[in-house]
Amino acid sequence: MNLFSRGTMFRRPEPAAAPQAPAQPPAGPWSLASAVLPDPDLAALTGEWVIDPAHSRIGFSVRHAMVTTVRGAFAEYQSRLYFDGRDPARSQAEIILSTASVDTGVEQRDAHVAGRDFLDAATYPRMSFTSTAVRLVDSDVYRMTGDLTIKDITRPVVLDLTYIGHVTDPFGYQRAGFDGTTTINRTDWGLTYNTRLAEGGAMVSEKVRLQFDIAAIRTSPIG
């Protein structure tokens, strides 16, 4: 009923209609029937974690000369993670990376990426990702929205993280694995350097795929 419609209190009442069964909610991503609920077994993983650099990779891939792909990673970074298996929306992540630690497997190329044409590590020694929202979109997939800061430019990105599993290793540490990816346009963060090819394309694609292959170690018990 429209609460703002113009009506009259003296109108003769209409005959009462026969009661009807309540309408079923429409199927869709927000319906109760299709709601994704956290796995109860993940509640035991609630707590603080850090990324294990020896078994993780935070990297990128970008098309080069239109026909090949260059892959790289950052060797030095700090992390703070909070995972809430009961209420994924309370989960948080923060990663701070050293821009000078970029490693593409070729020293000359590493120096170019870390130099003024791209990351300008001398002026901007850090880049970071800080989560702002997390929601469960499938039984093992989390959609994490966050702020990515490169060269003091902060823009939102959306990262899809797939939960791989968890184990207790032979040394007694609890470990959990996540695999995440997102694609950005590097020019949005001021990374505009490029060289045009004779065929008309770009030497380095503006689209960069960020990759998070994470092995996390538990640092605190359930809260």
C-alpha positions in Angstrom: 0.0 0.0 0.0 1.2 3.5 -0.9 1.3 5.4 2.4 1.5 8.7 0.6 -1.5 8.3 -1.7 -4.5 10.7 -1.3 -7.6 8.8 0.0 -10.7 9.4 2.0 -11.8 8.0 5.4 -15.5 8.0 4.3 -15.1 5.6 1.5 -17.3 2.5 1.8 -15.1 -0.4 2.8 -14.6 -3.1 0.2 -15.6 -6.7 0.9 -12.8 -8.6 2.6 -10.8 -10.6 0.2 -10.1 -14.2 0.8 -6.8 -14.8 2.6 -3.9 -15.7 0.3 -0.8 -17.6 0.9 2.2 -15.3 1.3 4.2 -14.7 -1.9 7.4 -16.7 -2.2 10.5 -14.5 -2.3 12.0 -14.2 -5.8 15.0 -16.3 -6.6 18.1 -14.3 -6.9 21.4 -13.5 -5.2 19.8 -11.8 -2.2 17.0 -14.4 -1.6 17.2 -16.6 1.5 17.1 -19.7 -0.6 20.3 -18.7 -2.3 22.1 -17.1 0.6 25.6 -18.4 1.1 26.4 -19.3 4.7 29.8 -19.7 6.2 31.1 -23.2 6.8 30.7 -23.9 10.5 34.1 -25.7 10.5 35.8 -22.4 9.7 34.8 -20.9 13.0 37.8 -22.5 14.7 40.1 -20.5 12.3 38.9 -17.2 13.7 41.9 -15.1 14.8 45.0 -13.3 13.7 47.3 -14.5 10.9 50.3 -13.4 9.0 51.5 -14.3 5.5 54.4 -16.7 5.3 56.8 -15.2 2.8 58.6 -18.4 2.3 55.5 -20.1 0.9 53.6 -17.2 -0.6 53.7 -15.1 -3.6 52.4 -11.6 -4.1 53.0 -10.7 -7.7 51.7 -9.5 -11.0 51.6 -10.4 -14.7 51.4 -8.0 -17.6 51.4 -8.4 -21.4 54.7 -7.3 -23.0 55.0 -6.3 -26.7 51.4 -7.6 -27.2 52.6 -11.3 -27.5 54.3 -12.3 -24.3 53.7 -12.1 -20.6 56.1 -10.8 -18.0 55.6 -12.0 -14.4 57.0 -10.5 -11.3 56.7 -10.5 -7.5 57.6 -8.5 -4.4 60.0 -10.2 -2.1 59.7 -8.0 0.9 56.4 -7.1 2.6 54.6 -7.0 6.0 51.1 -8.2 6.7 48.4 -8.2 9.3 45.4 -10.5 8.7 42.3 -11.2 10.8 40.0 -14.0 9.6 36.6 -14.5 11.1 35.2 -17.9 10.1 31.8 -17.2 11.8 31.2 -13.7 10.3 33.4 -13.1 7.2 32.3 -9.4 7.1 34.5 -8.9 10.2 37.6 -10.2 8.4 40.4 -7.7 7.7 43.7 -7.6 5.8 46.6 -5.1 5.4 49.7 -5.7 3.3 52.6 -3.2 3.0 55.1 -4.0 0.2 58.6 -2.7 -0.5 58.5 -1.3 -4.1 62.3 -1.8 -4.4 61.9 -5.5 -3.8 60.3 -6.2 -7.2 61.7 -9.3 -8.9 60.9 -10.2 -12.5 63.9 -12.5 -13.0 65.9 -9.9 -15.0 68.0 -7.4 -13.0 67.9 -4.7 -15.7 64.1 -5.0 -15.9 63.8 -4.9 -12.1 65.7 -1.6 -12.0 63.4 -0.2 -14.7 60.2 -1.2 -12.9 61.5 0.1 -9.6 62.8 3.3 -11.3 61.1 6.6 -12.0 59.3 5.3 -15.2 57.1 3.1 -13.0 57.1 2.6 -9.2 59.8 5.2 -8.4 60.9 3.3 -5.3 63.3 6.1 -4.3 60.4 8.5 -3.8 57.7 6.0 -2.9 59.3 3.1 -1.0 56.0 1.5 0.0 52.8 0.4 -1.7 49.9 -1.1 0.3 46.5 -2.8 0.2 44.0 -2.3 3.1 40.7 -4.1 3.1 37.5 -2.1 3.6 34.8 -4.9 3.3 34.6 -8.7 3.0 31.7 -10.9 2.0 31.2 -14.6 1.3 30.0 -15.1 -2.3 30.3 -18.8 -2.6 31.1 -21.7 -0.2 34.8 -21.1 -0.6 35.1 -17.7 -2.3 35.4 -14.4 -0.5 35.0 -11.0 -2.2 37.3 -8.5 -0.5 37.1 -4.8 -1.4 40.0 -2.6 -0.4 42.2 0.4 -1.0 45.3 0.0 -3.1 47.9 2.7 -2.7 50.7 3.1 -5.3 52.8 6.3 -5.5 50.5 8.0 -2.9 47.5 7.4 -5.1 44.7 5.4 -3.4 41.9 3.7 -5.4 39.5 0.9 -4.6 39.9 -2.6 -6.0 37.9 -5.8 -5.7 39.8 -9.0 -5.0 38.2 -12.5 -5.2 39.9 -14.9 -2.8 39.4 -18.6 -3.0 39.9 -20.5 0.3 42.1 -23.6 -0.4 42.1 -25.3 3.0 43.9 -25.4 6.3 46.3 -27.8 8.0 48.5 -28.2 11.1 52.1 -28.6 9.9 54.7 -31.0 11.5 56.0 -28.1 13.7 52.5 -27.4 15.2 51.7 -24.3 13.2 48.2 -23.8 11.8 48.3 -22.9 8.1 45.6 -21.7 5.8 45.8 -21.1 2.0 44.1 -18.5 -0.1 44.4 -17.8 -3.8 43.3 -14.3 -5.0 43.4 -12.2 -8.2 42.2 -8.9 -9.6 43.0 -6.8 -12.7 43.8 -3.1 -12.6 44.6 -0.4 -15.1 48.1 0.8 -14.0 47.5 4.3 -15.4 44.9 4.9 -12.6 47.8 5.0 -10.2 50.1 7.2 -12.3 52.0 4.4 -14.0 51.7 5.9 -17.4 55.1 5.1 -19.0 54.9 3.3 -22.4 56.5 2.9 -25.7 54.5 2.4 -28.9 55.2 -0.4 -31.3 55.5 0.0 -35.0 52.3 -2.1 -35.4 50.4 0.4 -33.3 50.2 -1.5 -30.0 51.9 -0.7 -26.7 55.1 -2.2 -25.4 53.6 -2.7 -22.0 49.9 -3.3 -21.5 48.0 -0.9 -19.3 46.1 -3.9 -17.7 48.0 -5.6 -14.9 46.8 -8.7 -13.2 47.6 -8.8 -9.5 48.1 -12.3 -7.9 47.9 -13.2 -4.2 49.0 -16.8 -3.5 48.9 -16.8 0.2 50.0 -19.3 2.9 49.0 -17.7 6.2 50.2 -18.8 9.6 48.0 -18.5 12.8 49.4 -16.1 15.4 46.6 -16.0 17.9 43.9 -18.3 19.1 40.1 -17.8 18.6 38.9 -14.6 20.1 
